[in-house]
Amino acid sequence: MSEQSILITGGTGKFGRIFVAHFFKKGWQVLFTTTSKERGDSLIASLSGNLNIYTANNSESTANNKVVNDRLIALVVDLTEDNVAPKLVETIENKGYKVNHLVNNARSLDFLQTDDNGQAKRDDFMAEYLMDVVVPYELSMALFNTQADALRTITNIGSQYGVVAANPQLYDDPLKSSPIQYGVAKAALMHLTKELAVRLADSNIRVNCVAYGGVEGRVDDAFKARYAKLSPSRRMLAENDIIGPLDLLI
């Protein structure tokens, strides 16, 4: 098999860093988005010591005079901006890259705000929907419209809360700790996956979604204990658990 290329949005986040590292170590060409050049630099340096940073407006910079590594490319971009998907794909094409696999993983904790009653304001609801549903759709279509011959898979990163509502017994303050806009947007992402799977089937592009459960790392021991009581495996997912489903689907 020739070298594969993959575009991972949200590449410097909790899941994204693991995804980027895994496919880079497999020998793939990995492009990833980040909102921070510094975090992009840091991730690339930690994996290879080589830096290759492109911003969405096509400007290029290198850091520390190190050798540019063409297999690990950070794209600094705000995915919530208007018309960002075609601009990002144009940047990718102008640099001569093709994308075989797209992983829609980006998210923002800023959009998970609630008021004192645990209710979401319209702006936060719409912003979460934009990031979880509209952006994955637009980026998928932008790649399909320009690189349909190269694109082979699209994988959306979902959540168990797109399938079931949050269990109140898991949280000290269920309404505030499990923002309603998150689960609703993830449910919409799952249906988007079904729609795209049908619409892109004739082009031999496979579209899937992984609905992850809770992953260790941002919770205290009390939360992990409550989660264990509700889970058949009696534990949360570890970070090294999350790559398996994605690797299988790609």
Buried (B, 14 or more C-beta within 10 A) or exposed (E): EEEBBBBBBBBBBBBBBBBBBBBBEEEBBBBBBBBEBEBBBBBBBEBBEBBBBBBBEEEEEEBEEBEEBEBBBBBBBEBBEEEBBBBBBBBBBEBEBBBBBBBBBBBBEEBBBBEEEBBBEEEBBBBBBBBBBBBBBBBBBBBBEBBEEEBBBBBBBBBBBBEEEBEEEBBEEBBBBBBBBBBBBBBBBBEBBEEBBEBBEEEEBBBBBBBBBBBBEEBEEEBEEBBEEEBEEEBBBEEEBBBEBBEEBB
